[in-house]
Amino acid sequence: MSERAKLTLIVVTPRGKMLEEAADSLIIPGKDGYIGIMRDHMPMLAATSQGEIKYKTDGVEHSFPIKDGIAEVRDNTVTVFTD
């Protein structure tokens, strides 16, 4: 899958940008359950819960731990603001 056909996942904490990766799909722990996101997802804001963001890139699954925060989905970019 080309880079143009991927999402961009960005995780920001008070210390700065901690992660910026291309992903085919991802799952975020939300306050009301897990949120699955793929390319061309509708724009949204969601509260996140402590847990792990799980994302796939070229068939390989990765994870990144987060605490409570906010996730923004817009223009194939998912930005998570967390502690």
C-alpha positions in Angstrom: 0.0 0.0 0.0 1.4 3.4 -0.9 2.1 6.1 1.6 -0.8 8.1 0.0 -3.2 5.4 0.9 -2.4 5.4 4.6 -3.4 7.3 7.6 -1.0 9.4 9.6 -1.0 8.7 13.3 0.4 11.4 15.6 0.6 11.2 19.4 1.3 14.4 21.3 2.0 14.7 25.1 2.9 17.8 27.2 6.6 16.8 26.3 5.9 17.1 22.6 5.3 14.8 19.7 6.0 11.2 20.8 4.9 9.3 17.7 4.3 10.0 14.0 3.7 6.9 11.9 1.9 5.9 8.7 -0.8 3.3 9.4 -3.3 1.2 7.3 -5.8 1.1 10.2 -5.9 1.7 13.9 -7.9 1.1 17.1 -8.0 3.7 19.9 -9.3 3.0 23.4 -12.2 5.4 23.7 -14.3 6.4 26.8 -17.3 4.4 25.5 -15.3 1.5 23.9 -12.8 0.9 21.2 -12.8 3.1 18.1 -11.7 1.6 14.8 -10.4 4.0 12.2 -9.5 3.5 8.5 -8.6 5.8 5.6 -11.3 8.3 4.7 -13.0 8.1 8.2 -15.4 11.0 8.8 -14.0 13.9 10.9 -14.5 13.5 14.6 -13.3 14.3 18.1 -13.4 11.6 20.8 -12.3 11.2 24.4 -9.7 8.5 24.9 -9.1 6.2 27.9 -5.8 4.8 29.2 -4.8 1.8 27.1 -2.9 1.1 23.9 -3.4 2.4 20.4 -3.1 -0.6 18.1 -2.2 0.1 14.5 -1.2 -1.9 11.5 1.3 -0.9 8.9 1.9 -3.3 5.9 0.3 -6.1 7.8 2.5 -5.7 10.9 0.7 -4.8 14.2 2.2 -2.2 16.5 1.0 -0.6 19.7 1.6 2.6 21.7 0.5 3.2 25.3 -1.6 6.3 26.1 -3.4 7.8 29.0 -6.7 9.7 29.0 -6.9 12.4 26.4 -8.6 13.5 23.1 -8.4 12.1 19.6 -9.0 14.1 16.5 -9.7 12.5 13.1 -9.4 14.8 10.1 -8.2 14.5 6.5 -6.7 11.0 7.0 -4.7 12.2 10.1 -5.4 11.0 13.6 -3.9 13.2 16.3 -4.1 11.9 19.9 -3.4 14.5 22.7 -2.6 12.6 25.9 -0.7 12.9 29.2 
